[in-house]
Amino acid sequence: MERTAIRHALWSAIDTRKDELVRFCADLIKIPSENPPGNVDDVESFISAFLRKTGIEYRVVGPSPAFPSIVAGIGEGPELVFNGHCDVVPAGDRARWDFDPYGGEITATTIRGRGTSDMKCGLGAALFVMSLIAQLQIPLKKRLEIHIVPDEETGGANGTKWLVENGYADRAFACVVAEPTGSDTCEVGQKGQVRIHVTAEGKAAHGSIGNYVGENAIMKMAELLGHLGELRAMRGVYGPSQARVLLDSKRIAQDKLNRPNVGDAIDHVTVNPGIIKGGTKINMVPDLCEADIDVRVPIGLPSSSVIARFEELVQRQGLSKIRYRFETSEANYTEVADPLVQTIVRNAEEVWGHKVIPAYQWASSDARYYRVKGVPTLQFGPSNTEGIHAYNEDVDIEDVINAAKVYAAAICDLVVKE
């Protein structure tokens, strides 16, 4: 059977069994897997049972039982890898939801609940397509594999990063991460990150004479934080092949986020002091203050340059007893000319009937670990952006069905034997 015929057979199967696909995604939503705290045992048991039922071989691996990842696949040879995480951010204040975040409610047009867009429905669509490949006994010339990980929402060190570092991507020739993008774009690059933990030391004294005696660690930290905006002037460096993607990415960010100059978040450093802790009592001069600062670094700007500028800033302020440490990851991208990108874009445009634009992301995901390994990697998945990491998260059913069709078509192009 020709690949075109196989593609249309898979699309027909997705249409015929679309209600089954939607219920499968809704069932994933009904299983809370909030991270933190990070307990994904129930959702991974559900996925394991699904794989056993469909006859797909799998292994549960990881650095410890607390961080189980599932590696499942069909066929032999070089691998097309799909990746998805089964953890979700906490639902937060339930009173601020218009529906049960773990109800898995299905409406006429949407699936509702925490993790629908980020990213259980993308994961569910990829798993469902893999099950169709197995059930229809589609012949493969290469291996189709999926990595299901437990900790993307807390950085991925014990999930995707561990898998890549322990050889599970050694034979991968391409990777599709089913993270949310929506129907009109695919993600081909993302910013790096420098996490800075700063400790300011002071000298305790009674608060009533704090302007004269003691050394206030909180005020010292405030002075430093007040100058961090200087880092935002740093910009990325993009080559000729990236110019079009950069312009599209800035426009997409502007359209989606609708804030003045928000497109600059793509090619400029962004700085967010996310946590500040200091002091023990209101009438004491605090002798210790700590801050955690999230710095996002654009493509073409090494994290070392940001670190050097930060250290220069600290020295210039002449602040004493300031200590800091860094955690870094570099900005990363896949060239738009890569066959993986061309395949996803071509098939997504055929399925949706409109233009699909490769773009850079203002945040980051587990895609970076595959790219650092040298594996061409792209993100494409169903999404309603407004609800991601917010209240009333949902996803359009049409988006889930069409994502499954795009995955099926890409599999046909890249690993199916004619």
C-alpha positions in Angstrom: 0.0 0.0 0.0 1.3 3.5 -0.9 2.0 6.0 1.8 -0.8 8.2 0.6 -3.3 5.4 0.9 -2.0 4.6 4.4 -2.2 8.2 5.4 -5.9 8.4 4.3 -6.6 5.1 6.0 -5.3 6.5 9.3 -7.2 9.7 8.8 -10.4 7.7 8.2 -9.7 5.7 11.3 -9.2 8.8 13.4 -12.5 10.3 12.1 -14.4 7.0 12.7 -13.0 6.7 16.2 -12.8 10.4 17.2 -15.2 9.9 20.1 -12.8 7.3 21.5 -9.9 9.6 21.1 -11.7 12.4 22.9 -12.8 10.1 25.8 -9.2 8.9 26.1 -7.9 12.4 26.5 -10.7 13.3 28.9 -9.8 10.2 31.0 -6.2 11.4 31.2 -7.5 14.8 32.5 -9.6 13.1 35.2 -6.3 11.8 36.8 -4.7 14.5 38.9 -0.9 14.6 38.4 0.0 18.0 39.8 3.7 19.0 39.9 4.5 20.0 42.5 4.2 17.7 44.3 4.9 15.4 41.3 3.0 12.2 41.9 2.3 10.7 38.4 1.9 7.1 39.4 -1.8 6.9 38.7 -1.7 8.5 35.3 1.4 6.4 34.3 -0.5 3.3 35.4 -3.4 4.3 33.2 -1.1 4.9 30.2 0.7 1.6 30.8 -2.6 -0.3 30.8 -3.5 1.4 27.5 -0.2 0.3 26.0 -0.7 -3.3 27.2 -4.2 -3.3 25.7 -3.0 -2.1 22.3 0.0 -4.5 22.3 2.7 -1.9 22.3 5.9 -2.8 24.1 7.0 -0.5 26.8 9.4 0.0 29.7 9.2 2.1 32.8 12.6 3.6 33.5 14.1 6.5 35.4 16.6 7.6 38.1 14.4 6.4 40.9 10.8 5.1 41.5 9.8 8.6 42.3 10.5 9.7 38.7 9.1 7.0 36.3 9.2 7.6 32.6 7.6 5.4 30.0 9.5 4.4 26.8 7.3 2.7 24.3 7.7 1.8 20.7 7.0 -0.1 17.5 9.5 -1.4 14.9 13.3 -1.3 14.6 16.0 1.0 13.4 16.5 4.7 13.6 13.8 6.3 15.7 11.2 9.0 15.2 10.5 10.0 18.8 7.4 11.6 20.2 7.7 13.2 23.6 5.1 14.2 26.1 4.8 15.0 29.8 2.0 13.7 32.0 2.5 16.1 34.9 0.5 19.3 35.1 0.8 22.6 37.0 -1.5 22.8 40.1 -5.1 23.7 39.6 -4.8 26.4 42.3 -7.9 28.0 43.9 -10.8 25.7 42.8 -13.3 28.5 43.5 -11.9 30.4 40.5 -12.7 27.6 38.1 -16.0 27.6 36.2 -15.8 23.8 36.1 -14.1 20.9 37.9 -10.4 21.1 36.8 -10.3 17.3 37.0 -13.8 16.5 35.8 -12.7 15.8 32.2 -15.9 17.4 31.0 -16.6 17.1 27.2 -18.7 19.8 25.7 -20.0 20.0 22.1 -16.7 21.7 21.1 -14.1 21.4 23.9 -12.5 19.1 26.5 -12.2 21.0 29.8 -9.7 20.7 32.7 -6.2 21.1 33.9 -3.7 19.8 31.4 -6.0 19.8 28.4 -3.7 22.2 26.5 -0.6 21.6 28.5 -0.3 18.9 27.4 -2.4 15.7 28.1 -4.4 16.1 24.9 -1.3 16.3 22.7 0.1 13.3 24.6 -3.2 11.5 24.2 -3.3 12.2 20.4 0.2 10.9 19.9 -0.6 7.7 22.0 -3.8 7.2 20.1 -2.1 7.4 16.7 0.6 5.0 17.9 -2.2 2.6 18.9 -3.7 2.8 15.4 -0.4 2.1 13.8 -0.1 -1.1 16.0 -3.7 -2.2 15.5 -3.7 -1.7 11.8 -0.3 -3.4 11.6 1.1 -0.6 9.4 4.6 -1.7 8.2 7.4 0.5 9.4 10.9 1.0 7.9 12.1 2.7 11.1 11.2 2.7 14.7 8.3 4.8 16.1 8.9 5.6 19.8 7.3 7.7 22.5 8.9 9.1 25.7 6.4 9.9 28.4 8.0 11.9 31.3 7.0 12.9 34.8 8.6 16.3 35.5 8.6 18.7 32.6 6.8 21.3 34.7 9.7 21.4 37.2 12.5 21.4 34.6 12.7 17.8 33.2 16.0 16.9 35.0 14.6 13.5 36.1 12.5 12.9 32.9 13.6 13.9 29.4 17.0 15.1 30.5 17.7 11.8 32.2 16.4 9.8 29.2 18.7 11.7 26.8 21.7 11.5 29.0 21.2 7.7 29.5 21.1 6.8 25.8 17.3 6.7 25.0 17.7 9.3 22.2 20.9 7.9 20.8 19.2 6.5 17.7 16.7 9.3 17.3 16.7 11.0 13.9 13.9 13.4 14.7 11.6 14.3 17.6 8.1 15.7 17.8 7.2 17.2 21.2 3.4 17.4 21.5 3.5 20.6 23.5 0.7 23.2 22.9 1.2 25.4 19.8 -2.3 25.7 18.3 -3.1 25.1 14.7 -1.4 28.1 13.0 2.2 27.6 14.2 4.9 25.1 15.1 7.8 25.8 17.5 11.3 25.4 16.1 13.4 27.2 18.7 13.2 28.5 22.2 15.1 30.7 24.6 17.7 29.6 27.1 17.6 30.2 30.8 19.8 31.5 33.6 18.4 30.8 37.0 20.2 33.0 39.6 20.0 32.4 43.3 21.2 35.4 45.2 22.0 35.7 48.9 22.5 39.1 50.5 23.9 39.1 54.0 23.5 42.0 56.5 23.8 42.6 60.2 21.0 42.3 62.7 19.9 45.1 65.0 16.7 46.4 66.6 14.4 47.8 64.0 13.8 51.1 65.8 17.4 52.1 65.1 17.7 50.3 61.8 18.5 53.5 59.9 21.6 54.0 62.0 22.6 50.6 63.3 22.9 47.2 61.6 22.9 46.4 57.9 19.5 45.6 56.2 19.9 42.6 53.8 16.5 43.2 52.3 17.4 46.8 51.3 20.7 45.5 49.9 18.7 43.0 47.8 16.2 45.6 46.7 19.1 47.8 45.4 20.5 45.0 43.4 17.1 44.0 41.9 16.4 47.6 41.0 19.3 47.4 38.5 18.5 44.1 36.9 16.5 45.8 34.2 19.8 46.6 32.5 20.1 42.9 31.4 16.9 43.4 29.3 18.9 45.5 26.8 20.9 42.3 25.8 19.7 40.9 22.4 20.1 37.7 20.5 22.1 37.3 17.3 20.2 35.6 14.4 21.6 34.3 11.1 20.1 34.8 7.6 18.2 31.6 7.7 16.5 32.7 11.0 15.5 36.2 9.9 12.1 35.3 8.6 11.3 33.1 11.6 12.3 35.8 14.0 10.0 38.4 12.3 7.1 35.9 12.3 7.8 35.0 16.0 7.8 38.6 17.2 4.5 39.2 15.3 2.9 36.1 16.7 3.9 37.0 20.2 2.5 40.5 19.7 -0.8 39.1 18.3 -1.3 36.4 21.0 -0.2 38.4 24.0 -1.4 41.8 22.9 0.8 44.0 25.1 3.0 46.9 24.0 6.4 45.7 22.6 5.8 42.2 23.9 7.4 40.9 20.7 10.7 41.9 22.1 10.4 39.0 24.5 11.6 36.8 21.6 14.9 38.4 20.9 15.7 40.2 24.1 16.7 39.0 27.6 13.8 39.0 30.0 14.2 39.2 33.8 11.8 38.0 36.5 12.6 37.9 40.2 10.2 35.2 41.1 10.9 34.5 44.8 12.2 36.8 47.6 12.7 35.6 51.2 14.1 37.7 54.0 13.7 38.8 57.6 12.3 37.1 60.6 10.5 39.8 62.5 9.2 43.3 61.7 11.2 45.0 64.5 14.5 43.4 63.6 16.9 44.5 60.9 17.1 41.5 58.6 20.6 39.9 58.3 19.7 37.6 55.4 17.7 37.9 52.2 17.5 35.4 49.3 16.1 35.8 45.8 15.5 33.5 42.9 15.6 35.2 39.5 14.5 33.8 36.2 16.4 35.2 33.2 15.4 34.0 29.7 18.1 34.2 27.1 17.4 34.6 23.3 19.0 32.5 20.5 22.5 33.6 19.6 23.3 35.0 23.1 25.4 32.6 25.3 24.3 32.3 28.9 27.9 33.1 29.8 27.5 36.6 28.4 24.5 37.2 30.7 26.3 35.9 33.7 29.3 38.2 33.0 27.0 41.2 32.7 25.2 40.2 36.0 28.6 40.0 37.8 29.7 43.3 36.4 26.4 44.9 37.6 27.0 43.5 41.2 30.5 44.8 41.2 29.5 48.2 39.9 27.0 48.7 42.7 29.7 48.0 45.3 27.4 45.8 47.3 29.2 43.7 49.9 28.4 40.2 51.2 26.5 39.2 48.0 26.7 35.6 47.0 25.1 33.9 44.0 25.0 30.7 42.0 23.7 29.9 38.5 21.8 27.2 36.7 21.9 27.5 32.9 20.5 26.1 29.7 21.3 27.5 26.3 18.9 28.8 23.7 18.3 26.2 21.0 16.6 25.8 17.6 16.0 23.5 14.6 16.5 25.0 11.1 13.3 25.5 9.2 14.8 23.7 6.2 15.1 20.5 8.2 12.9 17.6 6.7 11.1 17.3 10.1 9.9 20.9 10.0 9.0 20.7 6.3 7.0 17.5 6.9 5.0 18.8 9.9 4.3 22.2 8.2 3.2 20.5 4.9 0.9 18.1 6.6 -0.5 20.6 9.1 -1.4 22.9 6.3 -3.1 20.1 4.4 -5.1 19.1 7.4 -6.1 22.6 8.5 -6.3 24.2 5.1 -4.4 27.3 6.2 -0.8 28.5 6.6 1.3 27.1 9.5 4.2 29.2 10.5 7.4 28.0 12.2 8.2 30.2 15.1 10.5 30.7 18.1 9.1 30.4 21.6 9.5 33.0 24.4 9.7 30.2 27.0 11.3 26.7 27.1 10.4 23.0 27.3 12.0 19.6 27.2 12.6 20.0 23.5 16.0 21.6 24.4 17.4 18.3 25.7 16.9 16.6 22.3 18.3 19.6 20.4 21.4 19.7 22.6 21.9 16.0 21.7 21.8 17.1 18.0 18.3 15.7 17.3 16.1 17.9 15.0 13.1 18.7 17.3 9.8 20.5 16.8 6.8 21.2 18.9 3.3 20.9 17.6 0.2 20.2 19.6 -3.4 21.2 20.4 -3.8 24.4 22.4 -6.0 27.1 23.7 -3.3 29.5 24.9 -5.5 31.5 27.3 -5.9 28.7 29.8 -2.4 27.4 29.9 -1.1 27.7 33.5 -4.3 29.6 34.3 -7.9 28.9 35.3 -10.5 27.4 33.0 -8.0 25.6 30.8 -9.6 23.8 27.9 -8.8 22.6 24.3 -10.9 22.5 21.2 -11.9 19.0 20.1 -11.2 19.8 16.5 -7.7 20.8 17.5 -7.1 17.4 19.1 -8.5 15.4 16.2 -6.5 17.4 13.6 -3.3 17.1 15.7 -3.7 13.4 15.6 -4.1 13.6 11.8 -0.9 15.6 11.5 1.0 13.1 13.7 -0.3 10.2 11.6 0.7 11.9 8.3 4.2 12.8 9.6 4.7 9.2 10.7 3.7 8.0 7.2 6.2 10.3 5.6 9.1 9.6 8.0 8.8 5.9 9.1 6.2 4.0 7.2 7.3 1.4 4.7 5.6 1.5 1.2 
